[in-house]
């Protein structure tokens, strides 16, 4: 597969969704923020939805470390909305329960928004419990054996990473998730094709690798690694207090991780290759080789957000 580095790195990024791809181009120099969602519908056609915002980004989206927190929250909420929309467009909506039907009769369109919000909150609560409370609880049981706070934090970090990798390995065997990971691979290949200034055709995109240093998988892994360093100063005297302090310090971890992944995405040297290597390796779980039809969808989303001036898309 094509691997050579042309020196051009784009700020365009994306996300795999249900039977599709979301691409976003945040072009600060031009004051434009473009977002496109492309989804393969049940009839085989590609549904394409596009939005564009004009104007300069607020200060909180531009200041180093601070921008990482706000950009992360923005991408998290946008990604969730695009995922829910893709479920509708792809025809993969679950059958409505009797409870949901009654709520829709009483609340109308507000019911869908309420269910989406509740689903998001529950998902975040489960994630916090799985990756913050559970590792801390397990590690605290080792306090009689490990006296050092740094040592306990290192164990906690290893448990987090092990849970994360195991979770990805398990869900990767699910049929729907495999399809999602194939679209993830299509997204990466398409971005690489654009960065190498090649025409966006299925044949050209196919030739590129599916592992990208600015992937969200790499970002999450860097978050876990940095959290080991930051949380090493947090007390182990109280499990509840430790979890609460970790929640307070979480923005610090996210802000630092964003700057690391941003630096790695803009430079190609020995240091960035070393810090990118674990995330690229983990993408063997979170990406799959896509087929031609999946690449077509990724290309449709990509073309919708490409600016007229190529320089505006530079990272």
C-alpha positions, 0 to 999 in steps of 0.5 A: 500500500502507498506509504510515502509522505508528501508533507501535506496534512489536512485538518479534515477529519471524520468518523464512521457511523452506521452504514456511512461516514461523517467528514468535518473540515474546520478551516480556521483561516477561511472562517468556515466549518463544514460537515457532511454525513454520507450514508448508504440507504437500504435502496443502495443510494447514498444519502448526503447531508451537509452543513456549513458554518461561517465565522471565526472560532471563539477564543476557547477553540483556539487557545492551546490546551483549552481548545482541546477540552472544547473541541473534544466536547464538540466532536463528542456531541456532533459525533453522537448526533451524526451516529443517531441520524445515520441510524435513521437514514440507514434503516437500522432503527430498533423497533419502538417499545410500548413505553416509547410510543406512549411517551411520543404520544404525550410529548411529540417530537420532544420524546426522541430528543429526550430518549437520545439525551438519556441514552447519551447520559447513560452511555457516559455514566457507564464509560466513567464507571468502567474506565474510572471507578472500576480500575481505581476500585481494583487497584485499591485492593492492592494497597497492602502490597503496593505502598507507592501511590505512583505504583498504584496509579501505574497499575490502575493505568494498565488495568484501564488500557487492558479493559479498553483493548479487551472491550475493542477486541470483543465488540470487533466480532459483532457483525454491526461493529465490523461494518462500522470498523470497515467504514472507519477504514474507508474514512482513513484511506480517503483522507490519506488519498486526499493528503497525497493529492490523488483523485478521489476514486475508489481505485486510488483510495484502495491503495492507501493504508487504513491507519491514521495518526490523528485517529480518535482511537489514538487520541483515547489511548493517549488520554489513558497514558497521560491520565497515568501521569496526571492522576499519580498526584491524586490521593488513594486515601479515599476511593470516592475522593479519588474518583471525584478528583479524577473527574475534576482533572479530566479536562486537564488530561483531555487538553494535554492529550489533544495537544499531543495528538495535534502535534503528532498529526502535524509532524513526522519525526522519530518522536511523533512516530514513537508516540503514534505507534501504540495508537496505530497498532490499536487501529488494527482492532478499530479499522477493517479493510473496506470494500468498494461500496463503503469507500464510495460513501467515504468519498461522497462525504469527503468531497462535500467538505473539501475547500476550493483552496487546498491551502485552507485544508492544511493542518 
